[in-house]
Amino acid sequence: MEKKEGNENVVFIGSKPFMNYITGVVMQFTTKNRDEVIVKARGKWISRAVDVVEAARKKFLKDKNLRIKNVLIDSAEMETDDGKKMNVSSIEITLGK
Amino acid sequence: MEKKEGNENVVFIGSKPFMNYITGVVMQFTTKNRDEVIVKARGKWISRAVDVVEAARKKFLKDKNLRIKNVLIDSAEMETDDGKKMNVSSIEITLGK
């Protein structure tokens, strides 16, 4: 589902249906047997990243007793299509056993 | 600006103009001379809480070299007006000297 750049235990949250991301996280811990998954998002998708992590942890993977091991927030300056500079926030949530 | 419940070093992010929250955070560190401010948000406002913290830290209070001391994420079951139960995510970001 999220295989680019070799970061196979990373799920990057965006505009796809919510359940796609849940499935992505669940598969990492089940079929791929990972100990940790990193959920990343930028800008307005940050809220959704928290929703995905919480739903995975408390509902879909409840029996695994996963915990939030780390939360990083940051921001970077980016240029818009019309050349304006703006800061875009980001989050990285590490969910693990 | 945010004085309810005696939690005077808490800024709760919602639908007001972005700069209101920046002013709230800045005043805590300047006129109120706090060492720490906790920025809280729920649901869709979580992304904005990260934006506020990042703008305060990197732009408006840049000279203070504030750092993100802790980030907590959680969720709680809530009931909607029509009696449906849903999970609402939350974030608490501690910004400090």
N, CA and C atoms of all chains as a GROMACS GRO file, in nm:
protein
  582
    1MET      N    1   0.083  -0.121   0.000
    1MET     CA    2   0.000   0.000   0.000
    1MET      C    3   0.087   0.127   0.000
    2GLU      N    4   0.186   0.128   0.091
    2GLU     CA    5   0.276   0.244   0.094
    2GLU      C    6   0.417   0.188   0.087
    3LYS      N    7   0.471   0.179  -0.036
    3LYS     CA    8   0.598   0.109  -0.051
    3LYS      C    9   0.711   0.194  -0.106
    4LYS      N   10   0.685   0.321  -0.128
    4LYS     CA   11   0.787   0.405  -0.190
    4LYS      C   12   0.905   0.432  -0.097
    5GLU      N   13   1.018   0.457  -0.156
    5GLU     CA   14   1.140   0.497  -0.085
    5GLU      C   15   1.191   0.392   0.013
    6GLY      N   16   1.142   0.272   0.001
    6GLY     CA   17   1.189   0.167   0.091
    6GLY      C   18   1.139   0.179   0.234
    7ASN      N   19   1.064   0.285   0.263
    7ASN     CA   20   1.012   0.302   0.399
    7ASN      C   21   0.883   0.224   0.414
    8GLU      N   22   0.896   0.095   0.419
    8GLU     CA   23   0.777   0.012   0.412
    8GLU      C   24   0.695   0.013   0.539
    9ASN      N   25   0.753   0.061   0.647
    9ASN     CA   26   0.670   0.068   0.768
    9ASN      C   27   0.615   0.210   0.791
   10VAL      N   28   0.611   0.288   0.684
   10VAL     CA   29   0.554   0.423   0.691
   10VAL      C   30   0.421   0.427   0.617
   11VAL      N   31   0.320   0.485   0.681
   11VAL     CA   32   0.191   0.508   0.615
   11VAL      C   33   0.170   0.658   0.608
   12PHE      N   34   0.162   0.710   0.487
   12PHE     CA   35   0.149   0.854   0.467
   12PHE      C   36   0.002   0.888   0.442
   13ILE      N   37  -0.054   0.972   0.528
   13ILE     CA   38  -0.197   1.001   0.524
   13ILE      C   39  -0.229   1.115   0.427
   14GLY      N   40  -0.331   1.093   0.345
   14GLY     CA   41  -0.375   1.196   0.251
   14GLY      C   42  -0.524   1.188   0.226
   15SER      N   43  -0.561   1.203   0.100
   15SER     CA   44  -0.703   1.221   0.065
   15SER      C   45  -0.778   1.092   0.031
   16LYS      N   46  -0.711   0.978   0.038
   16LYS     CA   47  -0.782   0.852   0.008
   16LYS      C   48  -0.885   0.821   0.117
   17PRO      N   49  -0.974   0.725   0.090
   17PRO     CA   50  -1.073   0.692   0.194
   17PRO      C   51  -1.005   0.649   0.324
   18PHE      N   52  -1.065   0.688   0.434
   18PHE     CA   53  -1.012   0.662   0.568
   18PHE      C   54  -0.969   0.517   0.587
   19MET      N   55  -1.054   0.425   0.542
   19MET     CA   56  -1.027   0.283   0.566
   19MET      C   57  -0.903   0.232   0.491
   20ASN      N   58  -0.866   0.298   0.382
   20ASN     CA   59  -0.741   0.261   0.314
   20ASN      C   60  -0.623   0.270   0.410
   21TYR      N   61  -0.622   0.377   0.488
   21TYR     CA   62  -0.509   0.399   0.579
   21TYR      C   63  -0.515   0.304   0.698
   22ILE      N   64  -0.636   0.278   0.744
   22ILE     CA   65  -0.651   0.179   0.852
   22ILE      C   66  -0.599   0.043   0.804
   23THR      N   67  -0.641   0.005   0.685
   23THR     CA   68  -0.594  -0.122   0.627
   23THR      C   69  -0.442  -0.123   0.616
   24GLY      N   70  -0.386  -0.012   0.573
   24GLY     CA   71  -0.240   0.000   0.561
   24GLY      C   72  -0.171  -0.026   0.694
   25VAL      N   73  -0.221   0.038   0.799
   25VAL     CA   74  -0.160   0.022   0.932
   25VAL      C   75  -0.180  -0.121   0.983
   26VAL      N   76  -0.302  -0.170   0.968
   26VAL     CA   77  -0.333  -0.305   1.019
   26VAL      C   78  -0.244  -0.409   0.950
   27MET      N   79  -0.229  -0.397   0.818
   27MET     CA   80  -0.147  -0.495   0.745
   27MET      C   81  -0.001  -0.494   0.791
   28GLN      N   82   0.048  -0.376   0.823
   28GLN     CA   83   0.186  -0.368   0.872
   28GLN      C   84   0.206  -0.452   0.997
   29PHE      N   85   0.109  -0.444   1.087
   29PHE     CA   86   0.123  -0.516   1.214
   29PHE      C   87   0.083  -0.664   1.204
   30THR      N   88   0.004  -0.697   1.101
   30THR     CA   89  -0.044  -0.835   1.090
   30THR      C   90   0.036  -0.912   0.984
   31THR      N   91   0.001  -0.897   0.857
   31THR     CA   92   0.069  -0.977   0.754
   31THR      C   93   0.219  -0.948   0.746
   32LYS      N   94   0.259  -0.822   0.774
   32LYS     CA   95   0.402  -0.790   0.765
   32LYS      C   96   0.475  -0.802   0.898
   33ASN      N   97   0.399  -0.824   1.003
   33ASN     CA   98   0.455  -0.853   1.134
   33ASN      C   99   0.554  -0.749   1.188
   34ARG      N  100   0.528  -0.623   1.159
   34ARG     CA  101   0.616  -0.516   1.207
   34ARG      C  102   0.596  -0.491   1.357
   35ASP      N  103   0.701  -0.441   1.420
   35ASP     CA  104   0.690  -0.400   1.560
   35ASP      C  105   0.650  -0.253   1.572
   36GLU      N  106   0.677  -0.179   1.467
   36GLU     CA  107   0.649  -0.035   1.468
   36GLU      C  108   0.598   0.012   1.333
   37VAL      N  109   0.504   0.104   1.336
   37VAL     CA  110   0.460   0.169   1.212
   37VAL      C  111   0.462   0.320   1.236
   38ILE      N  112   0.511   0.392   1.137
   38ILE     CA  113   0.516   0.538   1.148
   38ILE      C  114   0.408   0.597   1.057
   39VAL      N  115   0.317   0.672   1.118
   39VAL     CA  116   0.210   0.737   1.044
   39VAL      C  117   0.248   0.885   1.027
   40LYS      N  118   0.257   0.927   0.901
   40LYS     CA  119   0.300   1.064   0.872
   40LYS      C  120   0.191   1.141   0.800
   41ALA      N  121   0.188   1.272   0.822
   41ALA     CA  122   0.094   1.357   0.749
   41ALA      C  123   0.146   1.501   0.750
   42ARG      N  124   0.094   1.578   0.655
   42ARG     CA  125   0.127   1.720   0.647
   42ARG      C  126   0.000   1.802   0.639
   43GLY      N  127   0.011   1.929   0.684
   43GLY     CA  128  -0.099   2.025   0.670
   43GLY      C  129  -0.230   1.975   0.727
   44LYS      N  130  -0.336   1.991   0.649
   44LYS     CA  131  -0.470   1.958   0.698
   44LYS      C  132  -0.490   1.809   0.725
   45TRP      N  133  -0.401   1.725   0.676
   45TRP     CA  134  -0.416   1.580   0.697
   45TRP      C  135  -0.366   1.536   0.834
   46ILE      N  136  -0.306   1.627   0.908
   46ILE     CA  137  -0.253   1.593   1.040
   46ILE      C  138  -0.364   1.541   1.132
   47SER      N  139  -0.479   1.607   1.133
   47SER     CA  140  -0.591   1.563   1.218
   47SER      C  141  -0.629   1.419   1.183
   48ARG      N  142  -0.629   1.390   1.056
   48ARG     CA  143  -0.666   1.257   1.010
   48ARG      C  144  -0.564   1.151   1.050
   49ALA      N  145  -0.439   1.189   1.052
   49ALA     CA  146  -0.334   1.096   1.096
   49ALA      C  147  -0.360   1.054   1.241
   50VAL      N  148  -0.399   1.150   1.324
   50VAL     CA  149  -0.431   1.118   1.464
   50VAL      C  150  -0.553   1.026   1.470
   51ASP      N  151  -0.654   1.055   1.389
   51ASP     CA  152  -0.774   0.969   1.383
   51ASP      C  153  -0.737   0.825   1.343
   52VAL      N  154  -0.651   0.811   1.243
   52VAL     CA  155  -0.610   0.678   1.196
   52VAL      C  156  -0.539   0.601   1.307
   53VAL      N  157  -0.443   0.668   1.370
   53VAL     CA  158  -0.367   0.603   1.478
   53VAL      C  159  -0.459   0.562   1.592
   54GLU      N  160  -0.548   0.651   1.631
   54GLU     CA  161  -0.637   0.620   1.743
   54GLU      C  162  -0.736   0.509   1.710
   55ALA      N  163  -0.789   0.510   1.589
   55ALA     CA  164  -0.882   0.403   1.550
   55ALA      C  165  -0.809   0.269   1.539
   56ALA      N  166  -0.687   0.271   1.488
   56ALA     CA  167  -0.609   0.148   1.476
   56ALA      C  168  -0.579   0.091   1.615
   57ARG      N  169  -0.534   0.178   1.702
   57ARG     CA  170  -0.490   0.139   1.836
   57ARG      C  171  -0.605   0.092   1.924
   58LYS      N  172  -0.716   0.166   1.923
   58LYS     CA  173  -0.824   0.138   2.018
   58LYS      C  174  -0.933   0.047   1.962
   59LYS      N  175  -0.938   0.032   1.831
   59LYS     CA  176  -1.047  -0.044   1.772
   59LYS      C  177  -0.995  -0.162   1.689
   60PHE      N  178  -0.931  -0.132   1.577
   60PHE     CA  179  -0.897  -0.239   1.482
   60PHE      C  180  -0.785  -0.331   1.529
   61LEU      N  181  -0.693  -0.278   1.608
   61LEU     CA  182  -0.583  -0.361   1.659
   61LEU      C  183  -0.582  -0.364   1.812
   62LYS      N  184  -0.701  -0.353   1.869
   62LYS     CA  185  -0.715  -0.342   2.014
   62LYS      C  186  -0.643  -0.455   2.089
   63ASP      N  187  -0.652  -0.576   2.034
   63ASP     CA  188  -0.593  -0.693   2.101
   63ASP      C  189  -0.441  -0.689   2.106
   64LYS      N  190  -0.379  -0.605   2.026
   64LYS     CA  191  -0.233  -0.598   2.023
   64LYS      C  192  -0.176  -0.502   2.128
   65ASN      N  193  -0.264  -0.427   2.195
   65ASN     CA  194  -0.221  -0.331   2.296
   65ASN      C  195  -0.106  -0.241   2.249
   66LEU      N  196  -0.123  -0.186   2.132
   66LEU     CA  197  -0.022  -0.096   2.078
   66LEU      C  198  -0.018   0.033   2.157
   67ARG      N  199   0.098   0.095   2.158
   67ARG     CA  200   0.107   0.225   2.226
   67ARG      C  201   0.174   0.327   2.134
   68ILE      N  202   0.150   0.453   2.166
   68ILE     CA  203   0.212   0.561   2.090
   68ILE      C  204   0.351   0.582   2.148
   69LYS      N  205   0.450   0.548   2.070
   69LYS     CA  206   0.587   0.550   2.119
   69LYS      C  207   0.653   0.686   2.103
   70ASN      N  208   0.609   0.761   2.004
   70ASN     CA  209   0.669   0.892   1.983
   70ASN      C  210   0.579   0.975   1.892
   71VAL      N  211   0.576   1.105   1.918
   71VAL     CA  212   0.505   1.198   1.829
   71VAL      C  213   0.598   1.315   1.800
   72LEU      N  214   0.630   1.335   1.675
   72LEU     CA  215   0.712   1.449   1.635
   72LEU      C  216   0.628   1.546   1.555
   73ILE      N  217   0.640   1.674   1.587
   73ILE     CA  218   0.579   1.774   1.499
   73ILE      C  219   0.687   1.867   1.449
   74ASP      N  220   0.668   1.916   1.328
   74ASP     CA  221   0.768   2.002   1.266
   74ASP      C  222   0.699   2.086   1.159
   75SER      N  223   0.776   2.169   1.093
   75SER     CA  224   0.722   2.244   0.979
   75SER      C  225   0.835   2.279   0.885
   76ALA      N  226   0.802   2.302   0.760
   76ALA     CA  227   0.902   2.336   0.658
   76ALA      C  228   0.843   2.440   0.565
   77GLU      N  229   0.931   2.528   0.516
   77GLU     CA  230   0.886   2.630   0.422
   77GLU      C  231   0.874   2.568   0.283
   78MET      N  232   0.760   2.592   0.221
   78MET     CA  233   0.739   2.540   0.086
   78MET      C  234   0.693   2.652  -0.005
   79GLU      N  235   0.710   2.630  -0.134
   79GLU     CA  236   0.668   2.731  -0.230
   79GLU      C  237   0.541   2.684  -0.301
   80THR      N  238   0.443   2.772  -0.308
   80THR     CA  239   0.318   2.739  -0.377
   80THR      C  240   0.338   2.752  -0.528
   81ASP      N  241   0.239   2.707  -0.603
   81ASP     CA  242   0.249   2.711  -0.749
   81ASP      C  243   0.273   2.853  -0.801
   82ASP      N  244   0.218   2.953  -0.732
   82ASP     CA  245   0.238   3.091  -0.777
   82ASP      C  246   0.358   3.158  -0.709
   83GLY      N  247   0.448   3.077  -0.654
   83GLY     CA  248   0.574   3.131  -0.604
   83GLY      C  249   0.572   3.189  -0.464
   84LYS      N  250   0.459   3.179  -0.394
   84LYS     CA  251   0.454   3.230  -0.257
   84LYS      C  252   0.513   3.128  -0.161
   85LYS      N  253   0.582   3.177  -0.060
   85LYS     CA  254   0.637   3.087   0.041
   85LYS      C  255   0.538   3.072   0.156
   86MET      N  256   0.522   2.948   0.201
   86MET     CA  257   0.436   2.926   0.317
   86MET      C  258   0.491   2.811   0.401
   87ASN      N  259   0.459   2.812   0.528
   87ASN     CA  260   0.504   2.704   0.614
   87ASN      C  261   0.398   2.594   0.620
   88VAL      N  262   0.444   2.472   0.603
   88VAL     CA  263   0.355   2.358   0.611
   88VAL      C  264   0.397   2.271   0.729
   89SER      N  265   0.303   2.247   0.818
   89SER     CA  266   0.330   2.165   0.937
   89SER      C  267   0.326   2.017   0.903
   90SER      N  268   0.393   1.939   0.986
   90SER     CA  269   0.391   1.793   0.967
   90SER      C  270   0.389   1.720   1.100
   91ILE      N  271   0.348   1.595   1.095
   91ILE     CA  272   0.347   1.512   1.215
   91ILE      C  273   0.398   1.372   1.178
   92GLU      N  274   0.467   1.310   1.272
   92GLU     CA  275   0.510   1.170   1.258
   92GLU      C  276   0.476   1.099   1.387
   93ILE      N  277   0.386   1.003   1.378
   93ILE     CA  278   0.344   0.930   1.497
   93ILE      C  279   0.396   0.787   1.488
   94THR      N  280   0.472   0.745   1.585
   94THR     CA  281   0.522   0.608   1.588
   94THR      C  282   0.434   0.524   1.678
   95LEU      N  283   0.371   0.426   1.615
   95LEU     CA  284   0.282   0.335   1.685
   95LEU      C  285   0.354   0.201   1.694
   96GLY      N  286   0.357   0.143   1.814
   96GLY     CA  287   0.433   0.019   1.826
   96GLY      C  288   0.388  -0.072   1.936
   97LYS      N  289   0.452  -0.188   1.939
   97LYS     CA  290   0.420  -0.289   2.039
   97LYS      C  291   0.487  -0.256   2.172
   98MET      N  292  -0.715   3.556   2.771
   98MET     CA  293  -0.771   3.497   2.649
   98MET      C  294  -0.829   3.358   2.675
   99GLU      N  295  -0.749   3.274   2.746
   99GLU     CA  296  -0.799   3.140   2.779
   99GLU      C  297  -0.784   3.124   2.930
  100LYS      N  298  -0.889   3.156   3.001
  100LYS     CA  299  -0.873   3.160   3.146
  100LYS      C  300  -0.963   3.064   3.223
  101LYS      N  301  -1.040   2.984   3.153
  101LYS     CA  302  -1.134   2.897   3.222
  101LYS      C  303  -1.062   2.784   3.298
  102GLU      N  304  -1.128   2.737   3.401
  102GLU     CA  305  -1.082   2.621   3.478
  102GLU      C  306  -0.948   2.641   3.547
  103GLY      N  307  -0.905   2.763   3.556
  103GLY     CA  308  -0.778   2.789   3.622
  103GLY      C  309  -0.656   2.746   3.542
  104ASN      N  310  -0.677   2.687   3.425
  104ASN     CA  311  -0.565   2.642   3.343
  104ASN      C  312  -0.515   2.758   3.258
  105GLU      N  313  -0.451   2.850   3.324
  105GLU     CA  314  -0.418   2.973   3.254
  105GLU      C  315  -0.305   2.957   3.153
  106ASN      N  316  -0.230   2.848   3.162
  106ASN     CA  317  -0.126   2.831   3.059
  106ASN      C  318  -0.170   2.735   2.948
  107VAL      N  319  -0.301   2.719   2.935
  107VAL     CA  320  -0.354   2.634   2.827
  107VAL      C  321  -0.421   2.722   2.721
  108VAL      N  322  -0.389   2.696   2.594
  108VAL     CA  323  -0.456   2.763   2.484
  108VAL      C  324  -0.530   2.655   2.405
  109PHE      N  325  -0.662   2.668   2.400
  109PHE     CA  326  -0.745   2.568   2.333
  109PHE      C  327  -0.782   2.617   2.194
  110ILE      N  328  -0.743   2.542   2.092
  110ILE     CA  329  -0.758   2.586   1.953
  110ILE      C  330  -0.895   2.549   1.897
  111GLY      N  331  -0.959   2.647   1.831
  111GLY     CA  332  -1.089   2.624   1.770
  111GLY      C  333  -1.106   2.708   1.646
  112SER      N  334  -1.225   2.764   1.632
  112SER     CA  335  -1.262   2.828   1.505
  112SER      C  336  -1.233   2.978   1.496
  113LYS      N  337  -1.176   3.035   1.603
  113LYS     CA  338  -1.145   3.179   1.596
  113LYS      C  339  -1.033   3.205   1.496
  114PRO      N  340  -1.013   3.332   1.460
  114PRO     CA  341  -0.904   3.362   1.365
  114PRO      C  342  -0.769   3.313   1.417
  115PHE      N  343  -0.688   3.263   1.326
  115PHE     CA  344  -0.557   3.206   1.358
  115PHE      C  345  -0.475   3.295   1.450
  116MET      N  346  -0.473   3.424   1.421
  116MET     CA  347  -0.388   3.515   1.499
  116MET      C  348  -0.433   3.529   1.644
  117ASN      N  349  -0.559   3.502   1.673
  117ASN     CA  350  -0.603   3.504   1.813
  117ASN      C  351  -0.523   3.403   1.896
  118TYR      N  352  -0.502   3.287   1.838
  118TYR     CA  353  -0.432   3.182   1.911
  118TYR      C  354  -0.283   3.210   1.922
  119ILE      N  355  -0.229   3.267   1.815
  119ILE     CA  356  -0.088   3.309   1.820
  119ILE      C  357  -0.070   3.412   1.932
  120THR      N  358  -0.160   3.511   1.935
  120THR     CA  359  -0.154   3.614   2.039
  120THR      C  360  -0.164   3.550   2.177
  121GLY      N  361  -0.254   3.453   2.191
  121GLY     CA  362  -0.271   3.383   2.318
  121GLY      C  363  -0.142   3.317   2.364
  122VAL      N  364  -0.076   3.247   2.272
  122VAL     CA  365   0.050   3.178   2.306
  122VAL      C  366   0.161   3.280   2.335
  123VAL      N  367   0.170   3.380   2.251
  123VAL     CA  368   0.276   3.481   2.269
  123VAL      C  369   0.261   3.552   2.403
  124MET      N  370   0.138   3.589   2.439
  124MET     CA  371   0.116   3.659   2.567
  124MET      C  372   0.155   3.574   2.687
  125GLN      N  373   0.130   3.444   2.677
  125GLN     CA  374   0.168   3.355   2.787
  125GLN      C  375   0.319   3.362   2.813
  126PHE      N  376   0.396   3.363   2.706
  126PHE     CA  377   0.542   3.362   2.723
  126PHE      C  378   0.600   3.501   2.749
  127THR      N  379   0.525   3.605   2.714
  127THR     CA  380   0.577   3.742   2.729
  127THR      C  381   0.516   3.809   2.853
  128THR      N  382   0.398   3.865   2.843
  128THR     CA  383   0.341   3.939   2.956
  128THR      C  384   0.317   3.851   3.079
  129LYS      N  385   0.287   3.724   3.058
  129LYS     CA  386   0.261   3.637   3.173
  129LYS      C  387   0.384   3.557   3.217
  130ASN      N  388   0.489   3.568   3.137
  130ASN     CA  389   0.619   3.511   3.173
  130ASN      C  390   0.617   3.361   3.208
  131ARG      N  391   0.536   3.285   3.139
  131ARG     CA  392   0.530   3.140   3.164
  131ARG      C  393   0.652   3.068   3.107
  132ASP      N  394   0.686   2.956   3.167
  132ASP     CA  395   0.792   2.871   3.112
  132ASP      C  396   0.737   2.768   3.014
  133GLU      N  397   0.608   2.740   3.029
  133GLU     CA  398   0.545   2.638   2.945
  133GLU      C  399   0.404   2.680   2.907
  134VAL      N  400   0.365   2.648   2.786
  134VAL     CA  401   0.227   2.667   2.744
  134VAL      C  402   0.180   2.537   2.678
  135ILE      N  403   0.058   2.496   2.711
  135ILE     CA  404   0.003   2.374   2.653
  135ILE      C  405  -0.104   2.412   2.551
  136VAL      N  406  -0.083   2.371   2.428
  136VAL     CA  407  -0.178   2.398   2.320
  136VAL      C  408  -0.260   2.270   2.298
  137LYS      N  409  -0.391   2.284   2.314
  137LYS     CA  410  -0.480   2.169   2.302
  137LYS      C  411  -0.578   2.187   2.188
  138ALA      N  412  -0.617   2.075   2.127
  138ALA     CA  413  -0.720   2.079   2.022
  138ALA      C  414  -0.785   1.942   2.010
  139ARG      N  415  -0.904   1.945   1.952
  139ARG     CA  416  -0.975   1.820   1.924
  139ARG      C  417  -1.020   1.816   1.778
  140GLY      N  418  -1.037   1.691   1.728
  140GLY     CA  419  -1.094   1.671   1.594
  140GLY      C  420  -1.020   1.747   1.487
  141LYS      N  421  -1.096   1.814   1.401
  141LYS     CA  422  -1.036   1.880   1.284
  141LYS      C  423  -0.944   1.996   1.320
  142TRP      N  424  -0.950   2.042   1.446
  142TRP     CA  425  -0.865   2.154   1.487
  142TRP      C  426  -0.723   2.111   1.523
  143ILE      N  427  -0.698   1.982   1.522
  143ILE     CA  428  -0.565   1.931   1.558
  143ILE      C  429  -0.458   1.985   1.462
  144SER      N  430  -0.486   1.985   1.334
  144SER     CA  431  -0.390   2.036   1.235
  144SER      C  432  -0.354   2.181   1.266
  145ARG      N  433  -0.456   2.256   1.305
  145ARG     CA  434  -0.436   2.396   1.334
  145ARG      C  435  -0.353   2.419   1.461
  146ALA      N  436  -0.370   2.330   1.557
  146ALA     CA  437  -0.289   2.339   1.679
  146ALA      C  438  -0.140   2.326   1.644
  147VAL      N  439  -0.110   2.233   1.554
  147VAL     CA  440   0.029   2.216   1.512
  147VAL      C  441   0.078   2.341   1.438
  148ASP      N  442  -0.007   2.397   1.353
  148ASP     CA  443   0.028   2.522   1.283
  148ASP      C  444   0.057   2.635   1.382
  149VAL      N  445  -0.027   2.647   1.484
  149VAL     CA  446  -0.009   2.755   1.584
  149VAL      C  447   0.124   2.738   1.657
  150VAL      N  448   0.150   2.615   1.702
  150VAL     CA  449   0.274   2.588   1.775
  150VAL      C  450   0.396   2.617   1.687
  151GLU      N  451   0.391   2.570   1.564
  151GLU     CA  452   0.505   2.589   1.474
  151GLU      C  453   0.527   2.736   1.439
  152ALA      N  454   0.420   2.809   1.416
  152ALA     CA  455   0.432   2.953   1.385
  152ALA      C  456   0.484   3.030   1.507
  153ALA      N  457   0.436   2.992   1.625
  153ALA     CA  458   0.482   3.060   1.747
  153ALA      C  459   0.631   3.034   1.769
  154ARG      N  460   0.668   2.910   1.756
  154ARG     CA  461   0.804   2.866   1.784
  154ARG      C  462   0.906   2.920   1.683
  155LYS      N  463   0.872   2.912   1.555
  155LYS     CA  464   0.971   2.944   1.452
  155LYS      C  465   0.964   3.088   1.402
  156LYS      N  466   0.853   3.157   1.432
  156LYS     CA  467   0.838   3.291   1.377
  156LYS      C  468   0.817   3.395   1.488
  157PHE      N  469   0.702   3.388   1.555
  157PHE     CA  470   0.664   3.495   1.646
  157PHE      C  471   0.746   3.498   1.775
  158LEU      N  472   0.794   3.384   1.819
  158LEU     CA  473   0.875   3.377   1.941
  158LEU      C  474   1.011   3.317   1.913
  159LYS      N  475   1.059   3.340   1.793
  159LYS     CA  476   1.184   3.279   1.746
  159LYS      C  477   1.301   3.305   1.841
  160ASP      N  478   1.308   3.428   1.893
  160ASP     CA  479   1.419   3.468   1.981
  160ASP      C  480   1.420   3.393   2.114
  161LYS      N  481   1.312   3.331   2.150
  161LYS     CA  482   1.304   3.260   2.278
  161LYS      C  483   1.352   3.115   2.269
  162ASN      N  484   1.380   3.069   2.147
  162ASN     CA  485   1.426   2.930   2.127
  162ASN      C  486   1.342   2.827   2.201
  163LEU      N  487   1.213   2.838   2.187
  163LEU     CA  488   1.123   2.742   2.252
  163LEU      C  489   1.135   2.606   2.186
  164ARG      N  490   1.108   2.503   2.265
  164ARG     CA  491   1.109   2.369   2.207
  164ARG      C  492   0.981   2.294   2.242
  165ILE      N  493   0.952   2.194   2.162
  165ILE     CA  494   0.835   2.110   2.189
  165ILE      C  495   0.876   2.008   2.292
  166LYS      N  496   0.820   2.022   2.411
  166LYS     CA  497   0.862   1.936   2.523
  166LYS      C  498   0.785   1.806   2.529
  167ASN      N  499   0.664   1.806   2.479
  167ASN     CA  500   0.584   1.684   2.482
  167ASN      C  501   0.467   1.696   2.384
  168VAL      N  502   0.432   1.584   2.323
  168VAL     CA  503   0.311   1.579   2.240
  168VAL      C  504   0.232   1.456   2.281
  169LEU      N  505   0.110   1.477   2.326
  169LEU     CA  506   0.021   1.366   2.361
  169LEU      C  507  -0.092   1.359   2.261
  170ILE      N  508  -0.123   1.238   2.215
  170ILE     CA  509  -0.245   1.224   2.137
  170ILE      C  510  -0.334   1.120   2.205
  171ASP      N  511  -0.463   1.140   2.192
  171ASP     CA  512  -0.559   1.052   2.258
  171ASP      C  513  -0.692   1.061   2.183
  172SER      N  514  -0.790   0.988   2.231
  172SER     CA  515  -0.925   0.999   2.175
  172SER      C  516  -1.026   0.959   2.282
  173ALA      N  517  -1.148   1.008   2.266
  173ALA     CA  518  -1.254   0.977   2.361
  173ALA      C  519  -1.384   0.959   2.286
  174GLU      N  520  -1.467   0.869   2.337
  174GLU     CA  521  -1.597   0.846   2.276
  174GLU      C  522  -1.693   0.958   2.317
  175MET      N  523  -1.759   1.014   2.218
  175MET     CA  524  -1.855   1.122   2.247
  175MET      C  525  -1.987   1.091   2.178
  176GLU      N  526  -2.091   1.154   2.229
  176GLU     CA  527  -2.222   1.131   2.168
  176GLU      C  528  -2.262   1.254   2.087
  177THR      N  529  -2.308   1.230   1.964
  177THR     CA  530  -2.352   1.341   1.880
  177THR      C  531  -2.493   1.384   1.923
  178ASP      N  532  -2.540   1.495   1.866
  178ASP     CA  533  -2.671   1.548   1.901
  178ASP      C  534  -2.783   1.447   1.876
  179ASP      N  535  -2.764   1.363   1.773
  179ASP     CA  536  -2.868   1.264   1.744
  179ASP      C  537  -2.840   1.128   1.809
  180GLY      N  538  -2.754   1.129   1.911
  180GLY     CA  539  -2.736   1.009   1.993
  180GLY      C  540  -2.638   0.906   1.941
  181LYS      N  541  -2.571   0.936   1.831
  181LYS     CA  542  -2.471   0.841   1.780
  181LYS      C  543  -2.339   0.858   1.856
  182LYS      N  544  -2.272   0.747   1.879
  182LYS     CA  545  -2.142   0.753   1.943
  182LYS      C  546  -2.031   0.762   1.840
  183MET      N  547  -1.936   0.850   1.866
  183MET     CA  548  -1.821   0.857   1.775
  183MET      C  549  -1.695   0.890   1.855
  184ASN      N  550  -1.582   0.852   1.800
  184ASN     CA  551  -1.456   0.882   1.866
  184ASN      C  552  -1.401   1.013   1.816
  185VAL      N  553  -1.360   1.098   1.910
  185VAL     CA  554  -1.301   1.226   1.875
  185VAL      C  555  -1.156   1.226   1.924
  186SER      N  556  -1.064   1.252   1.831
  186SER     CA  557  -0.922   1.256   1.865
  186SER      C  558  -0.885   1.390   1.928
  187SER      N  559  -0.775   1.387   2.005
  187SER     CA  560  -0.727   1.511   2.066
  187SER      C  561  -0.574   1.514   2.066
  188ILE      N  562  -0.522   1.636   2.081
  188ILE     CA  563  -0.377   1.654   2.092
  188ILE      C  564  -0.348   1.755   2.201
  189GLU      N  565  -0.237   1.736   2.270
  189GLU     CA  566  -0.187   1.832   2.368
  189GLU      C  567  -0.038   1.851   2.342
  190ILE      N  568  -0.003   1.970   2.304
  190ILE     CA  569   0.137   2.000   2.272
  190ILE      C  570   0.193   2.095   2.378
  191THR      N  571   0.298   2.052   2.445
  191THR     CA  572   0.362   2.137   2.545
  191THR      C  573   0.481   2.208   2.484
  192LEU      N  574   0.470   2.339   2.480
  192LEU     CA  575   0.575   2.423   2.423
  192LEU      C  576   0.643   2.493   2.540
  193GLY      N  577   0.776   2.489   2.544
  193GLY     CA  578   0.841   2.548   2.661
  193GLY      C  579   0.982   2.595   2.636
  194LYS      N  580   1.036   2.658   2.740
  194LYS     CA  581   1.171   2.713   2.733
  194LYS      C  582   1.277   2.605   2.753
   0.00000   0.00000   0.00000
